[in-house]
């Protein structure tokens, strides 16, 4: 038996992971917004456990095996977040403890945002929006503010759309960056 079986390409692992992250963030974010009557963030538990938690964590392990330490760290770390969140929903904890939990994971998302600086604005924006969403949700917990939680939900949903678009764009070969600026006039070129 061949022990050197490929774990898949870095690109396929990244696409799978970003689809899992995008779908989970969309469900989690929309649940916090209250935009769909009767749907709450707690309704995203199964998706968070299995897609956001287990699948994302496994994608992280595959990324590590393929030698991509940033993607491995991102997916394994976020997989741990989703699994922990999904298993803790419904537990009786204080609002301050829930806020602290969200702040700590916002720090991971901030680290990922800074680490994605060379990966392009779409990926960096996804992690930046995730960090902002978690921070807003944490502030909502600390202040007992449903308004902040709703805003955090919208930011999480936008982060989910960004992750989903990035993965879908990679599959469909769509653009993931805005076109560059054009020179001021004909015949004008940039030097450097």
C-alpha positions in Angstrom: 0.0 0.0 0.0 1.3 3.5 -0.9 1.8 5.5 2.2 2.6 8.7 0.2 -1.0 9.3 -0.9 -1.7 12.9 -1.9 -3.9 14.9 0.5 -5.2 17.0 -2.4 -3.8 20.2 -3.8 -3.4 23.3 -1.7 -6.0 25.0 -4.0 -8.6 22.3 -3.6 -8.2 22.3 0.2 -8.5 26.1 0.3 -11.6 26.0 -1.8 -13.2 23.3 0.3 -12.3 25.2 3.5 -13.5 28.5 2.3 -16.8 27.0 1.2 -17.2 25.5 4.6 -16.3 28.8 6.3 -18.6 30.8 4.1 -21.6 28.6 4.6 -21.1 28.4 8.3 -20.6 32.2 8.6 -23.7 32.8 6.5 -25.9 30.6 8.7 -24.4 32.0 11.9 -24.6 35.6 10.8 -28.1 35.4 9.4 -29.2 33.7 12.6 -27.9 36.7 14.6 -29.6 39.3 12.4 -33.1 38.1 13.0 -33.9 38.9 9.4 -35.7 35.5 8.9 -38.5 35.1 11.4 -38.0 32.2 13.8 -34.3 31.6 12.7 -31.7 32.2 15.4 -27.9 31.6 15.5 -28.6 28.5 17.6 -30.3 27.0 14.5 -26.9 26.9 12.9 -25.5 24.4 15.5 -25.4 21.3 13.2 -23.8 23.3 10.4 -21.3 24.8 12.8 -20.4 21.4 14.3 -20.0 19.3 11.2 -19.2 21.8 8.4 -17.6 24.6 10.3 -16.1 22.4 12.9 -15.2 19.0 11.7 -14.9 19.6 7.9 -12.9 22.9 8.4 -10.6 21.3 10.9 -9.9 18.3 8.6 -9.3 20.7 5.7 -6.8 22.4 8.0 -5.0 19.2 8.6 -4.8 18.5 4.8 -3.4 22.0 4.3 -0.7 21.4 6.9 0.1 18.1 5.2 0.4 19.9 1.9 2.8 22.3 3.5 0.5 25.4 3.7 0.9 26.5 7.3 -1.2 29.6 7.0 -4.2 27.8 5.5 -3.7 25.0 8.0 -3.6 27.3 10.9 -6.7 29.2 9.6 -8.8 26.2 9.0 -7.8 24.1 12.0 -8.2 27.2 14.3 -11.5 28.2 12.9 -12.7 24.6 12.9 -11.9 24.4 16.6 -13.9 27.7 17.1 -17.0 26.4 15.3 -16.8 23.0 17.1 -16.5 24.7 20.5 -19.2 27.2 19.7 -21.5 24.5 18.4 -21.1 22.2 21.4 -21.6 25.1 23.8 -24.8 26.5 22.5 -27.5 26.2 25.0 -25.2 25.9 27.9 -25.8 28.2 30.9 -22.9 30.6 30.9 -22.8 34.2 31.8 -23.0 36.9 29.1 -19.5 38.1 30.2 -18.1 34.5 29.7 -19.7 34.4 26.2 -18.3 37.8 25.4 -14.8 36.7 26.5 -15.1 33.6 24.4 -15.9 35.7 21.4 -13.1 38.2 22.1 -10.5 35.4 22.3 -11.6 34.0 18.9 -11.7 37.6 17.5 -8.0 37.7 18.3 -7.4 34.5 16.2 -9.3 36.2 13.4 -7.2 39.3 13.8 -4.0 37.2 13.6 -5.4 35.6 10.4 -6.2 39.0 9.0 -2.7 40.2 9.5 -1.2 36.9 8.2 -3.3 37.1 5.0 -1.7 40.4 4.0 0.0 38.9 1.0 -2.9 36.7 0.0 -5.0 39.4 -1.5 -7.7 41.8 -0.3 -10.6 39.3 -0.6 -9.0 36.8 1.8 -7.8 39.5 4.1 -11.2 41.1 4.1 -12.9 37.8 4.9 -10.8 37.4 8.0 -11.0 41.1 8.9 -14.8 41.0 8.7 -14.8 37.9 10.8 -12.7 39.6 13.5 -15.0 42.6 13.4 -18.1 40.4 13.6 -16.8 38.5 16.6 -15.8 41.7 18.4 -19.3 43.2 17.8 -21.0 40.1 19.0 -18.7 40.1 22.1 -19.6 43.8 22.8 -23.2 42.8 22.4 -22.8 40.2 25.0 -21.0 42.5 27.4 -23.5 45.3 27.0 -26.6 43.0 26.7 -27.3 44.7 23.4 -29.3 42.9 20.7 -28.6 45.8 18.4 -24.8 45.2 18.5 -25.5 41.4 18.1 -27.6 42.1 15.0 -24.9 44.4 13.5 -22.3 41.6 14.3 -24.6 39.1 12.6 -24.7 41.2 9.4 -20.9 41.6 9.4 -20.5 37.8 9.9 -22.9 37.2 7.0 -20.9 39.6 4.7 -17.7 37.7 5.8 -19.5 34.5 4.8 -20.4 35.9 1.4 -16.8 37.0 0.9 -15.5 33.5 1.8 -18.1 31.8 -0.4 -17.4 34.1 -3.3 -13.6 33.5 -3.0 -14.1 29.7 -3.1 -16.7 29.9 -5.9 -14.4 32.3 -7.9 -11.6 29.8 -7.6 -13.8 27.0 -8.9 -15.3 29.1 -11.7 -12.1 31.0 -12.5 -13.8 34.3 -11.8 -11.8 37.4 -10.8 -11.0 37.9 -7.1 -9.4 41.3 -7.4 -10.6 44.6 -8.7 -8.9 45.7 -11.9 -5.9 47.9 -11.5 -6.0 51.7 -11.9 -5.5 53.1 -15.3 -3.0 55.7 -16.1 -4.2 59.3 -16.2 -4.0 59.6 -20.0 -2.8 58.1 -23.2 0.8 57.4 -23.4 1.3 57.9 -19.7 3.1 55.1 -18.0 4.1 54.5 -14.4 7.8 54.5 -13.6 9.5 52.4 -11.0 
